[in-house]
Amino acid sequence: MRFVLALEPFLAGINLSAIDDTENAPEAASHDTLRNLPPSDIETRFRAAWPTLSAGFMLSVNDKPLALEITSVLVPEFGNIDLPRDSFLTLRAVNSEMLPTSFTWGETFGLLALRVDGGDEPFEILLNGGDTVEFIKPSALQLFTNYIKIGFEHIVPKGLDHILFVLGLFFFSTAFRPLLWQVTTFTAAHTLTLALAMTGVIALPASIVEPLIALSIAYVALENILGLSFGPRRVFVVFGFGLLHGLGFAGVLSEIGLSAGSFALGLIAFNIGVEIGQLAVLAVAWILIASWAANRPFYRKAIAMPASALIGAIGLYWTVERIFF
């Protein structure tokens, strides 16, 4: 079995199933230290940790686990330490002449795009931590549905920063037209940069993208408080910030990985999931707030402005935190 994955999170003991970004993990400091180590040190540490980590790479024949050993670990020279360093891990079953029938991925290991090359034709399937897959090719519909789910979960519940940005758009005006223009513009922008980033056309380190995303939250909240009228300038601002959020979305797909065979399908489905998540946030906000208060005289001063102030304060706090901590 061949794996392409970042080894540092495993060595740091990060629960990848519980977080959306390794920078937010309690073990982030240890993880950053590991990212700075040379390849030989990472390989040595991974081999030493393999007796423990191997439990998360369970290959089985008719529910009987096979013993796995490391054939090779290839860790590339580090480049930009703000980006994941993908290593190449090859494993083999020990003393087994039978073909494996299933694979179980470790519960705390996060998402895995598993490519199976055996059988009539290769196929790819997405696994969440703790999932088991029988070696039967999934349908295109199953892959499409899986990537939609990943995109949705990146907004709800994992994408609090994206949720706050969408709410910042929501509190700008109670009129339908400004909200429609903002959401459409935001969607077009992050779709563009998501595609460009995933095809390698553009790349920015998370150390730049994440603080700017936080700052975008604070900025749209400030405009809400100032009571600026809707116009082309607001549309351009939202478009620019949408480009940044698209780079943030790309970070998620980069960690999962997309093979050439499922690239277009996965990219489209992930983006659909993101949009469904954003629309879900807006729907909940409209039901809980706008449906009864939007046309009331107290709405702006008692609801929209305080909510925007809170969103802005959180955005500023995240900006400082992501720059200095």
C-alpha positions in Angstrom: 0.0 0.0 0.0 1.3 3.5 -0.9 0.3 6.6 1.0 0.9 10.3 0.2 0.4 12.2 3.5 2.0 14.6 5.9 3.7 12.6 8.7 4.2 15.5 11.1 0.6 15.5 12.4 0.8 11.8 13.2 4.0 12.3 15.1 2.6 15.3 17.0 -0.4 13.2 18.1 -2.9 15.6 16.6 -6.5 14.3 16.4 -7.1 15.2 12.8 -10.7 14.1 13.0 -11.5 16.8 15.6 -10.0 19.8 14.0 -10.1 21.7 10.6 -6.6 23.2 10.8 -3.5 21.9 12.5 -2.7 25.4 13.7 -5.8 25.2 16.0 -4.7 21.9 17.6 -3.4 21.8 21.2 -0.2 20.2 19.8 0.4 23.0 17.2 3.7 24.0 18.8 5.0 20.4 18.6 3.7 20.2 15.1 5.5 23.3 14.0 8.8 22.0 15.5 8.4 18.8 13.5 7.9 20.7 10.3 11.3 22.3 10.8 13.1 19.0 11.1 15.1 17.6 8.2 13.7 14.6 6.3 16.0 12.0 8.0 14.7 13.0 11.5 11.1 12.7 10.4 11.7 9.3 8.9 13.6 8.1 12.0 10.8 9.3 14.3 8.0 7.8 12.2 9.7 4.4 12.1 10.1 4.5 15.8 6.4 5.4 16.3 5.2 2.9 13.8 4.4 0.1 16.4 1.8 2.5 17.9 0.6 4.2 14.7 0.2 1.0 12.8 -3.1 0.3 14.5 -4.6 3.1 12.4 -3.6 1.4 9.1 -5.6 -1.8 9.5 -5.5 -4.1 6.4 -7.7 -7.2 6.8 -8.6 -10.5 5.2 -12.1 -11.5 6.1 -12.0 -9.4 9.3 -8.6 -10.8 10.3 -6.0 -8.0 10.6 -2.7 -8.4 8.6 0.6 -7.4 10.2 2.0 -4.5 8.2 5.6 -3.3 7.9 7.2 -0.3 6.4 8.8 -0.8 3.0 9.9 2.7 2.5 9.5 6.3 3.9 10.4 9.1 1.5 10.3 12.6 3.2 11.0 15.5 0.8 13.2 18.4 1.7 11.2 21.1 3.4 10.3 24.1 1.4 7.5 26.4 2.8 7.0 25.3 6.4 3.6 27.0 6.4 2.3 24.3 4.0 1.9 20.6 4.6 4.9 18.5 3.6 3.6 15.4 1.8 5.7 12.3 2.4 5.5 9.0 0.6 4.9 5.9 2.8 4.9 2.4 1.4 3.6 -0.6 3.5 3.4 -4.3 2.9 1.6 -7.2 4.6 3.9 -9.6 6.4 3.8 -13.3 5.4 0.4 -13.1 3.7 -0.4 -14.6 0.3 -4.1 -13.7 0.4 -5.5 -10.5 -1.1 -6.8 -8.1 1.6 -10.6 -7.6 1.6 -10.9 -4.4 3.6 -9.1 -1.4 5.1 -9.8 0.5 8.3 -8.5 4.0 8.8 -7.5 5.3 12.3 -10.3 7.1 14.2 -8.1 10.1 14.9 -6.5 10.3 11.5 -8.9 12.6 9.8 -9.9 12.4 6.1 -8.1 10.1 3.6 -8.5 9.9 -0.2 -7.8 6.2 -0.7 -6.9 5.0 -4.1 -7.1 1.2 -4.8 -5.2 0.0 -7.8 -6.1 -3.7 -7.6 -9.0 -5.4 -9.4 -10.3 -4.6 -12.9 -9.6 -0.8 -12.6 -8.3 1.6 -10.0 -10.8 3.5 -7.9 -10.8 6.1 -5.2 -12.9 6.5 -2.1 -12.9 9.0 0.8 -12.6 7.8 4.3 -13.3 9.6 7.5 -11.4 8.6 10.7 -12.7 5.3 11.9 -14.2 4.2 8.5 -13.8 0.8 7.0 -13.9 0.2 3.3 -14.5 -3.1 1.5 -12.4 -3.2 -1.7 -15.4 -2.7 -4.0 -15.3 0.3 -6.4 -17.7 3.1 -5.2 -19.9 4.7 -7.7 -19.4 8.2 -9.1 -22.5 9.2 -7.1 -20.9 8.0 -3.9 -17.7 10.0 -4.5 -19.8 13.1 -5.4 -21.9 12.7 -2.3 -18.8 12.3 -0.1 -17.1 15.5 -1.4 -20.4 17.4 -0.9 -20.4 16.3 2.7 -16.8 17.4 3.2 -17.6 20.8 1.7 -20.6 21.2 3.9 -18.8 20.2 7.0 -16.0 22.7 6.3 -18.7 25.4 6.8 -21.0 23.7 9.3 -19.7 23.0 12.0 -16.0 23.4 11.3 -15.8 26.7 9.5 -16.6 29.3 12.2 -14.6 32.0 10.4 -16.5 31.4 7.2 -19.8 31.4 9.1 -19.0 34.8 10.7 -18.1 36.2 7.3 -21.4 35.1 5.8 -23.3 36.5 8.8 -21.4 39.8 8.2 -22.9 39.8 4.7 -26.3 39.0 6.2 -26.3 41.9 8.7 -25.4 44.5 6.0 -28.9 45.0 4.9 -32.4 43.5 5.3 -33.1 44.0 1.6 -32.9 40.8 -0.6 -31.1 42.4 -3.5 -27.9 43.5 -1.6 -27.7 40.0 0.1 -28.1 38.2 -3.3 -25.4 40.3 -4.9 -23.0 39.8 -2.0 -23.5 36.0 -1.8 -23.3 35.6 -5.5 -20.1 37.7 -5.7 -18.5 35.8 -2.8 -19.4 32.5 -4.4 -17.9 33.4 -7.7 -14.7 34.7 -6.1 -14.0 31.7 -3.8 -14.9 29.3 -6.6 -12.3 30.9 -8.8 -9.4 30.8 -6.4 -10.3 27.3 -5.2 -10.0 26.1 -8.7 -6.8 28.0 -9.4 -5.2 26.9 -6.1 -6.0 23.3 -6.6 -4.5 23.3 -10.1 -1.3 24.9 -8.8 -1.8 28.2 -10.6 -1.6 30.3 -7.4 -0.4 29.5 -3.9 -0.1 31.5 -0.7 1.0 30.2 2.7 -1.5 29.8 5.5 0.4 32.3 7.6 -0.7 35.0 5.1 -4.2 33.7 4.1 -5.6 32.9 7.6 -4.9 36.4 9.2 -6.4 38.0 6.1 -9.5 35.9 6.3 -9.9 37.0 9.9 -9.3 40.6 8.9 -12.0 40.3 6.2 -14.5 39.3 8.9 -13.7 42.4 10.9 -13.8 44.7 7.8 -17.3 43.7 6.6 -18.6 44.0 10.2 -17.1 47.5 10.4 -18.9 48.5 7.1 -22.1 47.2 8.6 -21.7 49.5 11.7 -20.8 52.5 9.6 -24.1 52.1 7.7 -22.6 52.4 4.2 -25.0 52.2 1.3 -24.9 49.2 -1.0 -23.0 49.8 -4.3 -20.3 48.6 -6.6 -17.6 49.3 -3.9 -19.2 46.8 -1.5 -19.4 44.2 -4.3 -15.7 44.6 -5.1 -14.8 44.3 -1.4 -16.8 41.1 -1.0 -15.2 39.7 -4.2 -11.7 40.5 -3.0 -12.4 38.8 0.3 -14.0 35.9 -1.5 -10.7 35.3 -3.3 -9.0 34.9 0.1 -11.7 32.5 1.4 -11.2 30.4 -1.7 -7.6 29.9 -0.8 -8.7 28.8 2.7 -11.0 26.2 1.2 -8.2 25.0 -1.0 -6.1 24.2 2.1 -8.7 21.6 3.1 -8.8 19.9 -0.2 -5.0 20.0 -0.4 -4.7 18.0 2.9 -7.2 15.4 1.6 -5.8 15.2 -1.9 -7.5 14.8 -5.2 -6.4 12.2 -7.8 -6.5 13.1 -11.5 -9.4 10.7 -12.0 -11.7 12.4 -9.5 -10.3 15.9 -9.6 -13.1 17.7 -11.5 -15.8 15.7 -9.8 -14.3 16.3 -6.3 -13.7 20.0 -6.9 -17.3 20.6 -8.1 -18.9 18.5 -5.4 -16.8 20.2 -2.6 -17.8 23.6 -3.8 -21.5 22.6 -3.9 -21.1 21.4 -0.3 -19.6 24.8 0.7 -22.5 26.6 -1.0 -25.1 24.4 0.7 -23.4 25.1 4.1 -23.4 28.9 3.4 -27.1 28.8 2.4 -27.9 26.8 5.5 -26.3 29.5 7.7 -28.3 32.2 5.9 -31.5 30.2 6.2 -31.0 29.8 9.9 -30.2 33.4 10.4 -33.3 34.5 8.4 -35.6 32.2 10.4 -34.2 33.1 13.8 -33.8 36.9 13.2 -34.9 38.4 9.9 -38.3 36.7 9.6 -39.7 38.6 12.6 -37.4 41.5 13.2 -36.0 42.7 9.8 -38.8 45.3 9.3 -39.0 46.5 12.8 -37.6 50.0 13.6 -35.3 48.7 16.3 -33.6 46.1 14.0 -30.5 48.0 13.0 -29.6 49.6 16.4 -30.7 46.7 18.6 -29.7 43.7 16.5 -27.6 44.3 13.3 -25.1 46.8 14.9 -24.4 44.8 18.1 -24.2 41.6 16.2 -21.8 43.2 13.7 -19.7 44.7 16.5 -19.4 41.2 18.1 -18.4 39.7 14.7 -15.9 42.4 14.1 -14.3 42.0 17.6 -13.9 38.3 17.0 -12.4 39.0 13.6 -9.9 41.4 15.0 -9.0 39.0 17.8 -8.4 36.2 15.3 -6.3 38.5 13.2 -3.9 39.3 16.1 -3.9 35.7 17.2 -3.0 34.3 13.8 -0.3 36.8 13.2 1.5 36.7 16.6 0.5 33.3 18.1 
